[in-house]
Amino acid sequence: MALTLHSPLDMHLHLRDGEMLHNIAKESAHTFAGALVMPNLVPPVTDKAALLAYKARILEAIGDEHFRPNMTLFFKPDYDRAFLETLREEITAIKLYPAGITTNSEGGVSGFDVEELRPTLQAMSDLGIPLCIHGETNGFVMDREAEFVPIYEKLAKAFPKLKIIMEHITTKESVAALERFENLYATITLHHLIITLDDVAGGMLQPHLFCKPIAKRPEDREALLDVALRAHPKVMFGSDSAPHPKHAKEACGCAAGVFTAPIALQVLTALFERHNALEKLQDFVSGNAQKIYGITPIPKRVTLSKEPFTVPAEYNGVVPMYAGETLEYSIKEVTDG
C-alpha cells in the first residue's frame, strides 16, 4: 500500500540554531514542504535583522531540500503598527510565551492584562497577523493548560478579528474552547495523540517523552484524537519537534522536548490508518493550515509505503521518539512539484 501526501506542513517546529540547526534541519526539510519556525532562540527573534538572519541560516542549513521556513517573531507588548508593517511580508505569525514557562521563554509575557498587551495585539489584528500562544500558567503541572483557557477566552473576546492559535493543545478543555470562539484555532502534536503521562512517568522515567506541556490523561488524548482524526477545520498538525542533545535529555533537570521530525509522517499515517481515517490525513497535515494561515506552500509530494522502517537510535546526537523501534510505514519517495 502507498499513500501520497501533498505539501505536508509542520505548523510548530523548533529548528534551534548553530550546530543543532545544521544537524537536524534537513530532517524536517526533507519530508515537509514548510514549517512554522519558533523564535525562542537565545536571544529571541524580536527584530527584522534577527529574523532575516535566522531565515538565512535555516536556508543554508537545509541545503538543496525543497522547503519554506515560515518565520515568526517573539511577542513583545510594545510592538507598534509601523514596526509590524515593515515585517508583514516576512512573518507568518507572532509567538507569545508566558515568561519562564518553557525553553528559552524568560523574555516572555509576565501578565495578561489586556490593556498592557493592546498595542501589539491591536496592530496584529488590524494587519491580519495571527497570534500563536504557548498556553500554560505556572500552576500545578497537570492543570497549567486548563488554567490558561480563561486567558485564551479573554483575548478572543477582546480581539475578535485576531486569529489566535492555541499551540500544542493537550487537554479536553482546550478542545472544547475551539467551539466557543470563532477566532480560536489549535495545533496538535504527534506525541500528544499517542502518549499519556503514564507513558512518561508511569514506570521507569522516559526522558525522551518529557515535554511541555506535559502529556495528560487518557480522556484528554481521546479528545485530541477525536478532532485530529476527523480533521476538524480549526486544528492542524504542529509537531513541536524539539531537539536537545542526548546528554541534556538523559540528565537531572531533563530538557523538555520530543524529537519527532524524522518519523512524524510515518507514525501519523499508521495512526490514521488504524482509525480508518486516512482520507482525513491530508487536511490535518496541510489543508487546514493553508486555510487557517492563508498560505500557499511550495509543491511537494511525499509518498509513504507500508514497509517496515527501523528508527535510528540517534540523529546526529539527538534521540528521536521510537528510537530503535520498527514502524509500519516508510518514506518511499519525495518529489518536488
Secondary structure, DSSP 8 states (H G I E B T S, - for coil): -EEEEES-EEEEE---SHHHHHHHHHHHHTT-SEEEE----SS---SHHHHHHHHHHHHHHHTT---EEE-EEE--TT--HHHHHTTTTT-SEEEE-BTTSSTT-TTSBS---HHHHHHHHHHHHHHT--EEE----SS-TTTHHHHHHHHHHHHHHH-TTS-EEETT--SHHHHHHHHH-TTEEEEE-TGGGT--HHHHHSSS--GGG--SS----HHHHHHHHHHHHTT-TTEEE---B----HHHHSSTT----B--TTTHHHHHHHHHHHTT-GGGHHIIIIIHHHHHHT-----EEEEEES--EE--S-BTTB--TTTT-EES-EEEEEEE-
